[in-house]
């Protein structure tokens, strides 16, 4: 399932994957939130956390995720927070296809990811 993260800065949509993520999770949680933002004329600033509670994507969820990137939304920034190696590799290879700015962060750097996606620079190491 996908849960909304509510303790994010104004203008940021935050989501956390928990357990198995299905296509319905994208349809029922992510897509309506982004559609509402797009209808208001806002730029999408999205934080997606695939932390220790994340288990896997269903095949349908992976398709919805890929499809969502190319929907008619102006993507300002998207931050993916994960320590899952295969996801980091895939996003490293295909992240250039995401319109707008895209970065991947380690779970330990979640605060930096939140600051970056909100528009600020991440703290220096």
C-alpha positions in Angstrom: 0.0 0.0 0.0 1.0 3.6 -0.3 0.5 6.0 2.6 0.5 9.8 2.4 3.3 11.4 4.4 1.8 14.5 6.0 4.9 16.0 7.7 6.3 17.5 4.6 6.8 21.1 3.6 3.9 23.0 1.8 3.9 22.2 -1.9 5.4 18.7 -1.5 3.4 15.5 -2.0 4.9 12.8 0.2 4.2 9.1 -0.1 5.6 6.0 1.6 5.4 2.5 0.3 4.4 -0.1 2.9 4.3 -3.9 2.2 3.3 -4.7 -1.4 2.5 -1.8 -3.6 -0.2 -2.4 -6.2 -1.6 -0.6 -9.2 -4.7 0.2 -7.2 -2.5 2.1 -4.7 -1.3 4.4 -7.5 -4.8 4.7 -8.8 -6.4 5.5 -5.4 -3.7 7.5 -3.6 -1.0 8.9 -5.9 -2.8 9.7 -9.1 -5.6 11.7 -7.4 -3.2 13.7 -5.3 -1.1 14.6 -8.3 -4.2 15.3 -10.5 -5.4 17.7 -7.8 -2.1 19.5 -7.8 -2.1 19.7 -11.6 -5.6 21.1 -11.6 -4.5 23.9 -9.3 -1.7 24.7 -11.6 1.0 23.6 -9.2 4.3 22.0 -10.1 4.7 18.4 -8.9 7.2 18.1 -6.1 7.1 14.5 -5.0 8.8 12.6 -2.2 8.5 8.8 -2.5 10.0 6.7 0.4 10.7 3.0 -0.1 12.1 2.4 3.3 12.2 -0.6 5.6 8.5 -1.2 5.5 8.5 -1.6 1.7 8.4 -5.2 0.5 7.8 -5.2 -3.3 5.9 -3.8 -6.3 3.3 -5.8 -8.1 3.8 -5.8 -11.9 0.8 -3.5 -12.3 2.3 -1.1 -9.8 5.5 -0.9 -11.7 3.6 -0.1 -14.9 1.5 2.6 -13.1 4.7 4.2 -11.7 6.3 4.3 -15.2 3.2 5.6 -16.8 2.6 8.3 -14.2 6.0 9.9 -15.0 4.8 10.8 -18.5 1.3 12.0 -17.6 0.4 15.6 -18.3 1.9 17.0 -15.1 4.7 19.5 -14.9 7.3 17.8 -12.7 9.5 20.3 -10.8 11.3 17.8 -8.6 11.0 14.2 -7.5 13.0 12.5 -4.8 13.2 8.8 -4.3 14.4 7.6 -0.9 15.4 4.0 -0.8 18.2 1.6 0.1 16.9 -1.1 -2.3 19.8 -1.7 -4.6 17.8 -2.8 -7.7 15.6 0.2 -7.5 18.6 2.5 -7.2 20.2 0.9 -10.2 17.0 1.2 -12.4 16.4 4.8 -11.4 20.0 5.5 -12.0 19.7 4.2 -15.5 16.4 5.7 -16.4 16.1 8.7 -14.1 17.1 11.0 -17.0 13.7 10.2 -18.6 11.8 11.9 -15.7 10.8 15.4 -16.7 12.1 17.9 -14.2 14.7 17.3 -11.7 15.1 13.8 -10.1 17.4 12.5 -7.4 17.7 9.3 -5.4 18.6 9.4 -1.7 19.5 6.8 0.9 17.0 6.2 3.7 19.4 7.8 6.1 19.3 11.0 4.0 15.5 11.4 4.1 15.6 14.9 5.6 18.0 16.0 2.9 15.7 14.5 0.3 12.7 16.4 1.8 14.6 19.7 1.8 15.8 19.2 -1.8 12.4 18.3 -3.2 10.9 21.3 -1.4 13.3 23.5 -3.3 16.2 23.9 -0.9 19.6 22.5 -1.3 20.4 19.4 0.7 22.6 20.0 3.7 26.3 19.6 3.1 27.9 16.4 4.4 
